[in-house]
């Protein structure tokens, strides 16, 4: 499993600045061991009527936390929406990763880890009224 660890500057300066400026959405997910919230900036891809998040850095902590929690909240400019996160299969993932890469111009991460299997991706299904979710 591939993982590109972000540097100190990214974690302590760039990510908080991106969140504060509202330049990206923030994914809130419960940590798998403590249950406390992990907050990380993400680019949400809107494509073919669905929303997706893709991990540019591979098997990150937020990916592992999302697999365990299966739910998250996306925050952007004062708005919050709860989601059920459905991890994409390898067949589904390759197309979404390609669209994501082109949309967000993040080629450098994909140059270092070129296979779409290195980049977990999730479809975000809205959770209505805080409890129920649509089934698939």
Number of C-alpha atoms within 10 A of each C-alpha: 8 14 15 13 13 11 10 9 9 13 13 11 11 14 19 15 14 17 19 12 10 15 15 18 21 24 24 22 24 20 18 17 8 7 11 11 14 17 20 19 21 21 18 20 20 15 11 6 5 12 16 21 22 24 19 25 19 23 17 19 15 20 22 14 20 24 16 14 16 18 20 22 22 20 20 16 13 6 9 14 15 21 20 21 23 17 20 16 12 13 10 12 20 18 12 21 25 12 14 23 18 11 12 11 9 12 14 11 16 18 9 12 18 12 12 20 17 19 25 23 27 23 21 24 20 20 18 12 8 10 7 10 14 9 6 5
